[in-house]
Amino acid sequence: MQTSAKGTYNGMLHCAGGILKNEGPLAFYKGTLTPLLGIGVCVSIQFGALEYAKRVFAAQNLANGRGGEGGKMLGAGQLVIAGVGAGLANGFVSGPVEHIRIRLQTQSNTNPLYKGPFDAIKKIASEHGIAGLFKGQCVTFLREATGYGAYFLVYEKLIQREITQKGIRRDQISPMNAVLYGATAGYALWAVIYPIDMIKSRMQTDGFTPSTGQKYASARDCVRKVWRTEGISAFTRGLGPTLIRSPFANGATFLGFEMASRLLYS
């Protein structure tokens, strides 16, 4: 829905019905292998960078006599900086992973250019170099930094609020609350980044050169052309499916993180 021309689909169900009718049920899983291989690396980098930054800030707080026990009650600014750092670190992997995924998802089903993720990586790298794999990387970094700054700020502040109100330790928070806080953080993430994500999708499905159908010279050029030709509604096209998916994906992510942390720290 993000990358199709204006008027192609009149909504989520119309899009799903068209894909099912024209390409069959397996089309909903096109490009799945790439994120399956990359998601573990991406999430590990995110949380690794985040927790490292949190420890650095906690040490600073402790030295300055603030932040409660162990200096772990970080301020909003510290959490945003930690989240931005986590997003930028993650962007080095998520950029090419999502580029390959979106190429596979949007290619023709009857005459596919790529046989799979490894074939796509090989062909893009051989024809356009390593830089070709990182197409749309600047806007990816913008999306990751902006989104994860908001994402981790909301989640950690909700965690802090429960710890303070109930006088409990972090490992005593209910797993269900971790899911709910993660779902809320996911909504905050998408509220901030969705228009940026749409531009990223357009950039990563665009041609590599004018001879291969390149429409956008840069992310800024993409914003201008989409605004002029499709209007402001284009920047939120496909938001519905994203909001349906978000609470499940992000709730599960933070539940996994909290449970893994408890296991490791025990």
Number of C-alpha atoms within 10 A of each C-alpha: 20 18 20 12 10 16 9 12 17 11 14 15 11 12 15 15 14 14 15 14 10 11 14 12 13 9 15 13 10 19 21 15 16 20 17 11 11 15 15 11 14 21 18 14 20 23 20 15 20 24 15 14 19 21 16 15 22 23 17 17 20 16 12 10 12 17 18 12 11 15 20 19 24 22 16 16 11 18 26 23 21 27 29 28 21 28 31 23 21 25 25 17 17 24 22 24 24 24 26 28 20 20 21 25 17 15 15 12 14 8 7 11 14 18 9 18 20 13 13 19 19 14 16 18 15 11 10 13 13 14 12 19 22 21 22 24 22 14 22 29 21 18 27 29 25 20 27 31 27 26 28 27 26 23 22 18 18 19 19 17 13 15 17 12 8 9 10 12 12 13 15 10 15 12 16 12 16 24 22 21 23 29 25 19 28 28 20 20 24 21 15 17 18 19 21 22 21 22 23 28 20 22 25 27 20 21 15 19 12 11 7 9 10 13 16 20 13 13 18 11 12 18 18 13 14 18 14 10 10 13 12 13 11 20 19 16 22 18 17 12 13 14 15 11 12 20 20 15 14 23 23 18 17 22 20 14 16 19 13 12 12 12 10 8 7 7
